[in-house]
């Protein structure tokens, strides 16, 4: 399953405007797509692209 990480600029601790969350996601060892800080719209567009690609592949089967 695709996982899309969306770091946010608000939160707890010394997040540094979302940089701590962004760096953590980028350095993780999991299969993860990371978008920029507070880029929820971009994450949604990427999820739609993945869904469209899967639907197209299923139609070919």
DALIN-V37583 format. One record per residue. N is the residue number from 1. SS is DSSP state (H for helix, E for strand, - for the rest). PSI is psi in whole degrees, 0 to 359 (999 if undefined). NEAR is the number of other C-alpha atoms within 8 Angstrom. Layout:
n-><N/N>
ss-><SS/SS>
psi-><PSI/PSI>
near-><NEAR/NEAR>
This chain:
n-><1/2/3/4/5/6/7/8/9/10/11/12/13/14/15/16/17/18/19/20/21/22/23/24/25/26/27/28/29/30/31/32/33/34/35/36/37/38/39/40/41/42/43/44/45/46/47/48/49/50/51/52/53/54/55/56/57/58/59/60/61>
ss-><-/-/-/E/E/E/-/-/-/-/-/-/-/-/-/-/-/-/H/H/H/H/H/H/H/H/-/-/-/-/-/-/E/E/E/-/-/-/-/H/H/H/H/H/H/H/H/H/H/H/H/H/H/H/H/H/H/H/H/H/->
psi-><134/140/129/119/130/95/143/153/343/155/209/161/198/68/342/41/25/354/322/316/319/312/322/316/319/330/2/156/8/163/111/133/129/130/174/168/132/33/56/323/319/319/319/320/322/319/320/321/317/314/319/321/320/319/320/319/323/329/331/339/999>
near-><2/6/7/10/10/13/15/10/11/7/7/5/4/5/12/7/8/13/11/10/10/13/8/8/11/7/6/6/4/4/6/9/8/11/11/8/11/8/10/7/6/8/12/8/8/8/9/8/8/8/8/8/8/8/8/8/8/7/6/5/4>
